[in-house]
Amino acid sequence: MLMQSVHYMFSTEDGDKAEAILRELREASRAEPGVLAFEVARSQDDPGAFALYEAYKDKAALEAHGKTEHFDRLVVNGIRKLARQRNAVTGAPI
């Protein structure tokens, strides 16, 4: 299993738009066969801050996720263009 934690920062003005995109991404990602978990949280203190928790069956599943139509549309051409900052950590459980 591989786990990934991604933190995004958006301007306050883009927070609601980012939330809508991330909700759609969550639902599409959960339907992928190798995705074990895909959760999205919005900060209660900062409406522009979001955290994603993702778990994949293996490296192949993570790579397949990055090649989906919804990843390209919602991540590459969506939230990454809106984001002010993105930090990601990918690793295996210890």
JOSUL-V418576 format. One record per residue. N is the residue number from 1. RES is the residue in one letter. PSI is psi in radians with two decimals (* if undefined). OMEGA is omega as a letter, one per 20 degrees, with the letter a starting at -180 (NA if undefined). BURIAL is b if it has 9 or more other ideal C-beta (glycine too) atoms within 8 Angstrom, else e. Layout:
BEGIN
N,RES,PSI,OMEGA,BURIAL
N,RES,PSI,OMEGA,BURIAL
END
This chain:
BEGIN
1,M,2.51,r,b
2,L,2.45,r,b
3,M,2.55,r,b
4,Q,2.35,r,b
5,S,2.19,a,b
6,V,2.28,r,b
7,H,2.28,r,b
8,Y,2.53,r,b
9,M,2.25,r,b
10,F,2.80,r,b
11,S,2.70,r,e
12,T,-0.65,a,e
13,E,-0.50,a,e
14,D,-0.01,a,b
15,G,-0.81,a,b
16,D,-0.66,r,e
17,K,-0.75,r,e
18,A,-0.73,r,b
19,E,-0.76,r,b
20,A,-0.75,r,e
21,I,-0.77,a,b
22,L,-0.58,r,b
23,R,-0.79,r,b
24,E,-0.73,r,b
25,L,-0.76,r,b
26,R,-0.85,a,b
27,E,-0.75,r,e
28,A,-0.69,a,b
29,S,-0.68,r,b
30,R,-0.40,r,e
31,A,-0.18,r,e
32,E,2.44,a,b
33,P,-0.54,a,e
34,G,0.02,a,b
35,V,2.08,r,b
36,L,-0.57,r,e
37,A,2.57,r,e
38,F,1.83,a,b
39,E,2.58,r,e
40,V,2.35,r,b
41,A,2.51,r,e
42,R,2.34,a,b
43,S,2.43,r,b
44,Q,-0.34,a,e
45,D,-0.50,a,e
46,D,1.84,a,e
47,P,-0.11,r,e
48,G,0.04,a,b
49,A,2.28,a,b
50,F,2.60,r,b
51,A,2.36,r,b
52,L,2.39,r,b
53,Y,2.14,a,b
54,E,2.47,r,b
55,A,2.32,a,b
56,Y,2.59,a,b
57,K,-0.74,a,b
58,D,-3.10,a,b
59,K,-0.66,r,e
60,A,-0.67,r,e
61,A,-0.70,r,b
62,L,-0.76,r,b
63,E,-0.69,r,e
64,A,-0.68,r,b
65,H,-0.76,a,b
66,G,-0.16,a,e
67,K,0.08,a,e
68,T,2.75,r,b
69,E,-0.74,a,e
70,H,-0.54,r,b
71,F,-0.80,r,b
72,D,-0.79,a,b
73,R,-0.81,a,b
74,L,-0.51,a,b
75,V,-1.15,a,b
76,V,-0.81,a,e
77,N,0.21,a,e
78,G,-1.65,a,b
79,I,-0.57,r,b
80,R,-0.52,r,b
81,K,-0.48,r,e
82,L,-0.50,a,b
83,A,2.46,r,b
84,R,-0.53,a,e
85,Q,2.56,r,e
86,R,2.26,r,b
87,N,2.30,a,e
88,A,2.51,r,e
89,V,2.25,r,e
90,T,2.34,a,e
91,G,3.06,r,e
92,A,2.58,r,e
93,P,2.58,r,e
94,I,*,NA,e
END
